[in-house]
Structures are given as C-alpha cells and as structure tokens.
Amino acid sequence: MNSYMKMTALYAPTLKEDPAEAELTSHRLLLRAGMIRKTAAGLYSYLPLAWRSIRKIEQIIREEMDAIGAQEMLVPMIVPGEIWQETGRWDVYGPELLRLKDRHGRDFVVGPTHEETFTDLIKNELRSYKQLPVTLYQIQDKFRDEIRPRFGLMRGREFIMKDGYSFDRDVEGMQKSYDDEKAAYARVCERVGLRALPVVADSGQIGGDTSVEFMGLAEAGEASLVWCDCGYAADDEAATVGIAWEEGPGTSCERIETPCEGSIDSLAQLLGISPMACRKSFAIIAEDGSPVLCLLPGDHELNEVKAEHAFGHYDAMDEEQMATYGLVKGFMGPIGCDPRVRIVADVSLKDSTSWLVGANEAGYHIQGACPGRDFEVAEWLDLATAIAGDACPRCGKPLHAARGIEVSQVFQLGTKYSEAMGATFADEDGVERPFQMGCYGIGVSRMLQAVVEQKNDEHGIIWPVAIAPYEVEVVPLDVADDLVWPLAQRVADELTAAGVEVLVDDRKERPGVKFNDADLMGFPYQVVVGKRGAKSGMVELKDRATGEREDVPVDEVATSLAERVRAQRS
C-alpha cells in the first residue's frame, strides 16, 4: 500500500533569501523551493520534488505519443562523428556541438539532437514501403555547449528532451505525421497547464522547410513573437508580414542638412516626420566577402536570421570598412557609395517612390530619392523583424507583440537527412526512394520551468495538479498535540487510500513557517489541521491557485478532495 511522504524525511532544502544568480522568477522559485541545484554553469541537479514533476511531464508525453502510434526507444547519447560528417553538420553546427575523441582517436559528439542517429539506425532496417510509416522517439539528456548558459533550466547546457522522428514514403505521409505530432504537442501543453501558442518558426540548425514551435507566453521569455486575433502567430525570426511605411518628404532627389546625432529617431524629430517615413541602412559583409547595404523601413530592424538566410554568415561592417566603401556611420545611404556595394531593400518598400536616406556625408541626408531613378536596388528581400502594428499576413489586421519561452518544436525535414545518408526504401514499383522525414522535440526540463514562470505569485509556485510533485499537503499546526496529530495522520491515510499523492508537514515548526513553505512549494491543495477545528471535527481546505479557504468536515475531506484532484489530473 502506498504511504504518504513526511516533510522530515523529504530532501527539499529551501532557501529564505533570493539566490543572487537567479534573474527569472521561475529560476528563483525553483531554487528557493529546494527543487533544483546548480552544479556548474548550465548544469543542474533535479532534487526529489522537481524530479517527481519531470516524471509526470514525461508520462503525459508518453501518453500522447502512444495515442498517435509513436514508439519509444533509446539511442546512445554519444554519437559517432562520422555520421555528423555525412550530413555536413559536423562543420556547420558550430561551437555548441561538444566534440570529443575516444582512446583510439575516433571522433564522437555528445548529442544535442539525434537526426543522424535515428536515420542511420533505420536505413538498413526499413527497406520496403510496406513497413511505413514509422515514428520513433526517446526521452533523453542532451548537451549543447551554450556560450552563455543562463536563466536556470531555460538555457542550460545539459537538458532533458523528448525527440522524435517520423519516416514516411511521400510528402503526404510526412504531412500527416507532422500534423499528428503538432496536435499531440498542443495537447501536452494543455495537459501540463501551460498556455502556449503554436507559432511559425525558422528551422535553424535542424533544417527543413516548415517548422512550428510552441511558445509559452511569458514576459521574461527570450523569444519575441507576433500574433493576431485570427489565430496567426510567428516568431520574429520567421514572420513575413505586411509592414506599414510612409513616403518620405520631397519628390525630387535633394540633399538636405540634418544636424542630428545620426539616429532615425533624432532625424524624424528634427524633420517633424514619422520614423516610418525614413529609411534605415545596415552595412554588412556577406559570407562571400561582398559588401551589402540593407535598406529597411525606419521603424524596423534587420532580422539576423533572415539576413543569414539571404547572405550566409555575415558580419556588420566596422567604421574602417564603411570608409573603404564610401559609407558614413549614422548617415549611410544607397547614393554616392562605392559601386561595389550591393543595394538590397526590404520587399515591403517596393512600391515606395520617395525615400529619405543618408547622403554618406556627416550631417546630411537626401530626401525624395527614388529607387530605379536615383539608385538601383539589386534585390528585394524579406529582411525586417516583425513588430506590433504590422499587418497580419492572414487577415490584414494589426499584429500584437509578445514574448515567449520555446518549449517544443516540430519540423518537416523532407529528404535533408535521408538523401545525405543514403537512407532509402523500395517503393511498390521497386524504385529506391529517400524517406520523407519529420523531427519533433519537447524541452522537458525547460517545460517544467516555463510552467513555473507562468504560474506563481508573490508567495511562491502554483503547481497545476497534473504535474505537481504532491497533490495535497496536510499541515498539522501542532504535531505534539494528541488531538491534532492523530487527526492529521487520519486525513493523510484516507487521502492516500483514495489515490491522492500526499505530503505531511510533520516538522515541529511554527504555523507561519509551515504556511510559508507550503505556499513556496506550491502544492495545489493544503489541508490545515488545527486544535480548534479538530475539536469540532473540521479541517480547513485551501486552494493554492485561488487562495480560497473553506471549512470541511473531517469525514468528508478525503472523498471530496480526491474527486477534485482526479478531475484536474489531465
């Protein structure tokens, strides 16, 4: 028979003061509540309370994967370097990839993700279209050597991740597998109690043409996103939106004096116009070494990810390079610069005919410049970072801006890995074809902290029942009292017998200390047993989420609370 846990036996070293290292509320609370401890930068130990919640998140994931026919397995965390060299990611992944050699000098990597491993596994095993589709997944530690690990579990170097991979015979099959996983991920977020938006995302180092990530909305989130009431959402690395702009002053190309500090805001203020009527310039050196000048609406920024897709790994020009190409910091523009500079403009400006741009001379701008007449645009590209107020690409209404925590992502990989690794199957006509693949990841440990970031108050964590370390805490106010303590034990026994996970605070501490710790640790329900209530056969029930308290007869509390808990588990 299951028994309840006693606080005196629980390893949960709480902290009274806020840890200096913790910047986010969730990081601070997980440390203070005795749930995680830092071992080194980006490396954390999960103490018993956090581990109980981690296991519950994993179980929810397993249930949702079972529901769509995905099969769990496990591959090694250490991966032969040769299969990463096959796909080219050995060279392009960057310093986040931890490379090592064994005693024989052979190359290995500590897996940050396992596309190569799973593709290598199945390529000699799945030989016929009759064996497809297949979706495999694992829940495993990963390692990425982050340059700046921070925010606790949000950006750690070692982390727990569910990663899955689907193998299909055609694009239609891949789309179905992708849709099934995306729907399952939405259910996982809902069941763990996380408010998350599915947003269009960039595929990054994983690759592929289509990707959606689930963002837990949080002011402290690292990612920026835009969303619309119609249901559209995208992170600012992938959003292609309608950008509002205004024509600049003047209709003929005219050099004007602008004694300002060289920023768009100061220029707009000097001329009494909106920043939207200005054109912002960014000077870069593309991966091929060529100089590029990117022109954008004045109230927008160059999106680094979009620019990298367009120009490869690029660097911003320093002032010496700018001088080489006739560009002047703060007063850059497309007119009068070195003809070797390629002029590229954001596609939103294609219909604009009056541009206010830098004159490449300190203290001067040119108004009324017109592309095609006064300078040539070599290419029109999507380069700008989306912001609030831009037009939704789906319905045209103004977008809202928010911040979020990326907790999961789904990708359509196509044949990126199967072609590179020679992973093929025989179709019904006997022709060898590469697998159409999908890739699906959930940051399990990150999801734990993301829930805490959304669900807390000034007193501590507010766990949803579905992933709470314990569902009910019984708080006897005096464990030495011969009426209070036996009654607390009875309540705990009856709740446990009803299938509820119970923690009993059996410490010889003041009631205030017990209440503070109960709120800090955030268990969904507290049953408070005091002498006055015990004499009349009553206990106090507190709902941690709402703060509501009610007196409940001892004879009824276990039955009624067990029903409430069961209803909220999933």
SULGI-V185773 format. One record per residue. PSI is psi in whole degrees, 0 to 359 (none if undefined). D_CENTER is the distance of its C-alpha to the mean C-alpha in whole Angstrom. Layout:
PSI:D_CENTER / PSI:D_CENTER
//
This chain:
136:40 / 147:37 / 164:37 / 161:35 / 142:34 / 142:36 / 327:34 / 340:37 / 350:36 / 132:32 / 95:30 / 77:28 / 99:29 / 159:28 / 138:28 / 326:30 / 154:28 / 129:25 / 137:24 / 331:24 / 343:21 / 119:19 / 324:17 / 150:15 / 316:17 / 319:15 / 315:15 / 316:19 / 320:20 / 324:18 / 312:21 / 325:24 / 5:24 / 37:24 / 329:21 / 159:20 / 139:22 / 130:21 / 317:23 / 176:22 / 120:20 / 8:16 / 124:18 / 146:19 / 138:21 / 115:20 / 172:23 / 318:25 / 312:23 / 322:20 / 324:21 / 318:22 / 319:19 / 315:17 / 325:20 / 320:20 / 316:16 / 321:17 / 320:20 / 317:19 / 314:17 / 318:20 / 319:22 / 327:20 / 319:20 / 322:24 / 336:24 / 9:23 / 12:25 / 148:23 / 131:25 / 143:23 / 192:25 / 132:24 / 165:24 / 147:25 / 328:22 / 126:25 / 136:25 / 132:28 / 333:28 / 327:30 / 335:27 / 328:25 / 328:28 / 316:29 / 352:25 / 355:26 / 343:22 / 322:24 / 327:25 / 345:22 / 326:19 / 185:20 / 350:20 / 340:17 / 117:19 / 109:22 / 147:25 / 167:28 / 145:32 / 184:34 / 345:37 / 3:38 / 11:36 / 144:34 / 138:31 / 163:27 / 151:24 / 115:22 / 120:19 / 342:16 / 165:16 / 36:19 / 312:20 / 317:23 / 312:24 / 323:24 / 318:25 / 325:28 / 314:28 / 347:29 / 336:31 / 7:34 / 318:34 / 101:33 / 345:36 / 150:37 / 337:35 / 341:36 / 356:34 / 155:31 / 161:28 / 133:27 / 124:23 / 148:22 / 166:20 / 162:19 / 118:18 / 157:18 / 142:17 / 165:16 / 127:16 / 126:15 / 74:17 / 138:15 / 329:17 / 76:16 / 133:14 / 171:14 / 33:13 / 236:14 / 353:11 / 319:8 / 71:10 / 169:12 / 318:15 / 135:16 / 162:13 / 131:14 / 142:12 / 121:14 / 135:15 / 157:17 / 128:19 / 146:22 / 118:25 / 164:27 / 334:30 / 175:29 / 323:27 / 319:28 / 318:27 / 319:24 / 319:23 / 315:24 / 317:22 / 313:19 / 321:19 / 315:20 / 318:17 / 318:15 / 321:17 / 321:17 / 323:13 / 320:14 / 323:17 / 312:15 / 316:12 / 317:16 / 328:17 / 354:15 / 24:16 / 125:12 / 112:12 / 145:10 / 135:11 / 122:11 / 144:10 / 133:12 / 163:11 / 144:12 / 345:13 / 219:13 / 346:15 / 319:15 / 183:17 / 172:18 / 340:19 / 134:17 / 143:13 / 136:11 / 149:7 / 120:7 / 120:5 / 117:7 / 129:9 / 135:10 / 330:13 / 5:11 / 147:8 / 334:8 / 144:7 / 142:10 / 161:11 / 148:14 / 162:16 / 154:19 / 340:21 / 350:22 / 348:19 / 140:17 / 144:14 / 148:12 / 160:10 / 356:13 / 341:13 / 347:14 / 124:16 / 107:20 / 172:21 / 119:25 / 126:25 / 139:28 / 165:31 / 151:34 / 145:37 / 170:38 / 147:42 / 158:45 / 348:46 / 150:48 / 111:46 / 129:47 / 127:47 / 150:46 / 132:46 / 80:43 / 77:43 / 177:40 / 356:37 / 4:36 / 157:32 / 317:32 / 317:32 / 325:35 / 314:37 / 320:36 / 319:37 / 318:40 / 355:41 / 37:40 / 172:38 / 147:34 / 335:31 / 342:31 / 356:34 / 164:34 / 125:32 / 140:30 / 138:30 / 125:28 / 125:30 / 163:29 / 117:30 / 169:29 / 328:28 / 4:32 / 358:33 / 147:34 / 137:34 / 137:32 / 117:32 / 128:29 / 131:30 / 162:28 / 143:28 / 338:29 / 12:26 / 160:23 / 156:22 / 127:22 / 120:18 / 320:18 / 315:16 / 319:19 / 323:21 / 323:20 / 324:21 / 322:24 / 3:26 / 193:24 / 113:23 / 166:25 / 144:26 / 140:27 / 141:31 / 174:32 / 329:35 / 318:38 / 320:36 / 315:36 / 324:40 / 325:41 / 17:40 / 27:41 / 142:38 / 121:38 / 133:35 / 345:35 / 31:37 / 150:36 / 174:37 / 351:38 / 127:41 / 2:43 / 171:41 / 134:42 / 346:42 / 343:40 / 124:37 / 126:35 / 120:34 / 137:31 / 152:30 / 139:27 / 337:28 / 339:28 / 6:31 / 330:33 / 0:36 / 136:36 / 358:40 / 104:40 / 135:38 / 111:38 / 163:37 / 150:38 / 5:41 / 36:41 / 126:43 / 129:42 / 10:43 / 145:43 / 170:41 / 127:42 / 155:42 / 17:43 / 143:42 / 122:41 / 140:40 / 333:42 / 312:45 / 342:44 / 161:41 / 133:40 / 118:36 / 328:36 / 142:32 / 119:30 / 158:27 / 106:23 / 343:22 / 148:21 / 128:18 / 145:18 / 167:19 / 138:20 / 339:23 / 159:23 / 133:24 / 131:22 / 345:23 / 315:23 / 348:26 / 354:26 / 159:26 / 138:24 / 154:20 / 155:18 / 148:16 / 172:13 / 151:10 / 166:7 / 119:4 / 118:1 / 340:4 / 160:6 / 144:8 / 142:12 / 144:14 / 110:18 / 338:19 / 231:23 / 18:25 / 312:24 / 322:24 / 320:27 / 317:29 / 328:28 / 8:29 / 35:32 / 105:31 / 166:33 / 161:35 / 121:38 / 177:38 / 339:41 / 5:43 / 1:42 / 137:40 / 126:37 / 146:34 / 146:31 / 142:28 / 121:26 / 152:22 / 158:19 / 140:16 / 123:13 / 141:11 / 126:9 / 98:8 / 310:11 / 323:12 / 322:8 / 321:9 / 310:12 / 327:11 / 321:9 / 316:12 / 324:14 / 326:13 / 329:13 / 88:17 / 166:19 / 191:22 / 347:24 / 337:26 / 204:23 / 150:20 / 91:21 / 136:20 / 148:20 / 321:23 / 330:21 / 15:19 / 140:22 / 315:23 / 148:26 / 328:27 / 137:30 / 126:32 / 125:35 / 92:37 / 129:40 / 342:42 / 100:45 / 349:45 / 351:48 / 133:49 / 359:51 / 316:50 / 311:46 / 312:45 / 323:47 / 321:46 / 318:42 / 320:43 / 313:44 / 316:41 / 317:38 / 316:41 / 321:41 / 317:37 / 318:36 / 332:39 / 5:37 / 14:34 / 142:32 / 120:30 / 138:32 / 133:32 / 125:35 / 91:36 / 16:39 / 151:39 / 67:42 / 162:40 / 150:41 / 321:39 / 321:37 / 316:36 / 317:35 / 317:33 / 316:31 / 323:30 / 316:29 / 322:27 / 313:25 / 336:24 / 23:24 / 141:25 / 323:26 / 144:30 / 131:32 / 112:36 / 123:38 / 112:42 / 167:44 / 315:48 / 313:49 / 322:47 / 322:48 / 330:51 / 8:51 / 31:49 / 151:45 / 162:42 / 131:39 / 125:36 / 131:33 / 115:30 / 324:27 / 319:25 / 340:28 / 0:30 / 142:33 / 144:36 / 147:39 / 131:42 / 137:42 / 140:45 / 321:44 / 345:46 / 342:43 / 318:40 / 315:39 / 311:39 / 321:38 / 323:35 / 321:34 / 317:34 / 316:32 / 313:29 / 323:30 / 336:29 / 0:25 / 322:24 / none:23
//
